[in-house]
Amino acid sequence: MAEKMNQLKKFILDLVFPCSCFICKRQGDYICQDCRSVLEILNDHWQYQGSSLDDLYFPLTLENPFIGNLINKFKNEPFVKDLAKPLSSLIIEHFELLDNKPDFSGFSLVPVPVEIKELKWRGFNQNEELAKELALSLKIPLIEKEKVAGKEILLVNDVFDNSLSMQDCARSLRKAGAIKIIGLVIARK
């Protein structure tokens, strides 16, 4: 029943306030096809080796001002939670463009947690929303942080800016028994 109510609410909101491209303002999608093409998704992969992360995949860099703006709209006011789908599709497109496509069968997805204060303010964990969309596309499970022992993990965050949040989370997962940890982000600094 709640799901039907949410669908009805979304339908009415889309009818009254149709979504438009955050870059060019054209109605239809949050990222229209023309603007998506200027995002210049990377078609190569550089092996990343950190103290806790075994590798890192990212389709874009934060040097592109458009992607920074989109991520800002996703995780800051006005909190456009629906951007999770188009933003996660950028990660999937990156995988498709790679010559050596990664095989994530056997992996599980874990979103980087956010502080409780931030979660209350935003109303959702943007990393979890990305992970949910990636789980559907990659057909792999989304698991809780406590259930990682003996598993290969795809750690999902919105950006990798050499901040400690992703590294700290990877370190905690490693201590909890994760055997391999690969980061997935929308963009890297």
C-alpha positions as CSV (number, residue, x, y, z in Angstrom):
1,M,0.0,0.0,0.0
2,A,2.8,2.4,0.9
3,E,4.6,1.7,-2.4
4,K,1.4,2.5,-4.4
5,M,1.0,5.8,-2.4
6,N,4.7,6.7,-3.2
7,Q,4.1,5.9,-6.9
8,L,1.0,8.1,-6.9
9,K,2.8,10.9,-5.1
10,K,5.7,10.7,-7.6
11,F,3.2,10.7,-10.5
12,I,1.4,13.8,-9.3
13,L,4.7,15.6,-8.5
14,D,6.0,14.8,-12.0
15,L,2.8,16.0,-13.5
16,V,2.8,19.4,-11.6
17,F,6.6,19.8,-11.4
18,P,8.2,17.9,-14.4
19,C,11.8,17.2,-14.0
20,S,14.3,19.1,-16.1
21,C,18.0,18.9,-16.9
22,F,20.1,20.4,-14.2
23,I,22.6,21.6,-16.8
24,C,20.5,23.1,-19.6
25,K,17.1,23.2,-18.0
26,R,15.4,21.2,-20.9
27,Q,12.4,19.3,-19.6
28,G,12.4,15.5,-19.6
29,D,15.4,14.1,-17.6
30,Y,17.7,15.3,-14.8
31,I,20.6,14.9,-17.2
32,C,19.5,15.2,-20.9
33,Q,21.3,13.2,-23.6
34,D,23.0,16.3,-25.0
35,C,24.4,17.4,-21.6
36,R,25.3,13.8,-20.7
37,S,27.6,13.8,-23.8
38,V,29.6,16.8,-22.4
39,L,30.3,14.9,-19.2
40,E,33.1,13.0,-21.0
41,I,32.9,9.7,-19.2
42,L,36.4,8.1,-18.9
43,N,37.0,5.1,-21.1
44,D,40.1,3.9,-19.3
45,H,41.0,2.7,-15.8
46,W,44.1,3.5,-13.7
47,Q,44.8,0.9,-11.1
48,Y,44.5,2.5,-7.6
49,Q,46.3,1.0,-4.6
50,G,45.6,2.5,-1.2
51,S,46.3,1.3,2.2
52,S,42.8,-0.1,2.5
53,L,41.3,0.1,-1.0
54,D,42.5,-2.5,-3.5
55,D,41.2,-0.4,-6.5
56,L,39.0,2.5,-7.3
57,Y,36.6,3.1,-10.3
58,F,35.3,6.5,-11.3
59,P,33.7,7.7,-14.5
60,L,34.5,11.4,-14.1
61,T,36.7,13.9,-12.4
62,L,35.6,16.9,-10.4
63,E,37.4,19.1,-12.8
64,N,34.2,19.0,-14.9
65,P,32.0,21.7,-13.3
66,F,28.8,20.0,-14.5
67,I,29.4,16.9,-12.4
68,G,30.2,18.9,-9.3
69,N,26.9,20.7,-9.7
70,L,24.9,17.5,-10.2
71,I,26.5,15.9,-7.1
72,N,25.8,19.1,-5.1
73,K,22.1,18.9,-6.1
74,F,22.0,15.3,-5.1
75,K,23.5,15.6,-1.6
76,N,22.7,19.2,-0.7
77,E,19.5,21.2,-0.7
78,P,17.2,20.8,-2.6
79,F,18.1,17.1,-2.1
80,V,17.2,15.5,-5.4
81,K,17.2,11.9,-4.3
82,D,16.0,10.8,-7.8
83,L,19.5,11.8,-9.2
84,A,20.7,8.4,-7.8
85,K,19.6,6.6,-11.0
86,P,21.2,8.9,-13.6
87,L,24.4,9.3,-11.5
88,S,24.8,5.6,-11.0
89,S,24.2,5.0,-14.7
90,L,27.4,7.1,-15.3
91,I,29.4,4.5,-13.3
92,I,27.8,1.7,-15.4
93,E,28.5,3.5,-18.6
94,H,32.2,3.8,-17.5
95,F,32.4,0.0,-17.0
96,E,30.9,-0.5,-20.5
97,L,33.5,1.8,-22.1
98,L,36.5,0.0,-20.6
99,D,38.5,-2.4,-22.7
100,N,39.1,-4.7,-19.7
101,K,35.6,-4.7,-18.3
102,P,35.6,-5.6,-14.6
103,D,33.9,-8.8,-13.4
104,F,32.1,-8.1,-10.1
105,S,30.3,-11.4,-9.8
106,G,30.7,-12.6,-6.3
107,F,31.0,-9.1,-4.9
108,S,28.6,-7.3,-2.6
109,L,27.9,-3.6,-2.4
110,V,28.3,-1.6,0.8
111,P,27.5,2.2,0.9
112,V,29.8,4.5,2.9
113,P,27.7,5.5,5.9
114,V,27.0,9.2,6.7
115,E,26.8,10.8,10.1
116,I,23.4,10.6,11.9
117,K,23.2,14.4,11.9
118,E,23.7,14.5,8.1
119,L,21.2,11.7,7.6
120,K,18.5,13.5,9.6
121,W,19.2,16.7,7.7
122,R,19.1,15.1,4.2
123,G,16.6,12.4,4.9
124,F,18.6,9.8,3.1
125,N,22.1,8.5,2.6
126,Q,23.1,9.4,-0.9
127,N,25.7,6.6,-1.0
128,E,23.1,4.1,-0.1
129,E,20.8,5.4,-2.9
130,L,23.6,5.0,-5.4
131,A,24.4,1.5,-4.1
132,K,20.7,0.5,-4.5
133,E,20.7,1.5,-8.2
134,L,24.1,-0.2,-8.8
135,A,22.8,-3.4,-7.1
136,L,20.0,-3.5,-9.7
137,S,22.3,-2.8,-12.6
138,L,25.1,-5.1,-11.6
139,K,22.8,-7.7,-10.2
140,I,24.8,-8.1,-7.0
141,P,23.6,-7.8,-3.4
142,L,23.6,-4.8,-1.2
143,I,24.7,-5.8,2.3
144,E,25.1,-4.3,5.7
145,K,28.5,-3.4,7.0
146,E,28.4,-6.0,9.7
147,K,28.1,-8.9,7.2
148,V,31.3,-8.5,5.2
149,A,33.6,-11.3,6.7
150,G,35.1,-13.3,3.9
151,K,33.5,-11.2,1.1
152,E,34.7,-9.1,-1.8
153,I,33.2,-5.6,-1.4
154,L,32.3,-2.8,-3.8
155,L,32.4,0.3,-1.5
156,V,30.1,3.0,-2.8
157,N,30.6,6.8,-2.2
158,D,29.5,9.8,-4.1
159,V,33.1,11.3,-4.6
160,F,36.6,10.4,-3.8
161,D,38.4,13.6,-2.8
162,N,41.2,12.0,-0.7
163,S,39.0,12.5,2.3
164,L,39.1,10.0,5.1
165,S,35.5,8.8,4.9
166,M,36.0,6.2,2.3
167,Q,39.5,5.2,3.6
168,D,38.2,4.9,7.1
169,C,35.2,2.8,6.0
170,A,37.5,0.6,3.9
171,R,39.8,0.1,6.9
172,S,36.8,-0.9,9.1
173,L,35.6,-3.3,6.5
174,R,39.1,-4.8,6.3
175,K,39.1,-5.3,10.1
176,A,35.6,-6.9,9.9
177,G,37.0,-9.5,7.5
178,A,36.4,-8.2,4.0
179,I,39.0,-9.9,1.7
180,K,38.9,-7.4,-1.2
181,I,37.6,-3.8,-1.3
182,I,37.1,-1.8,-4.5
183,G,35.8,1.7,-4.4
184,L,33.1,3.0,-6.7
185,V,32.4,6.7,-7.0
186,I,30.8,9.1,-9.4
187,A,33.9,11.4,-9.5
188,R,37.4,11.8,-8.2
189,K,39.2,15.0,-7.4
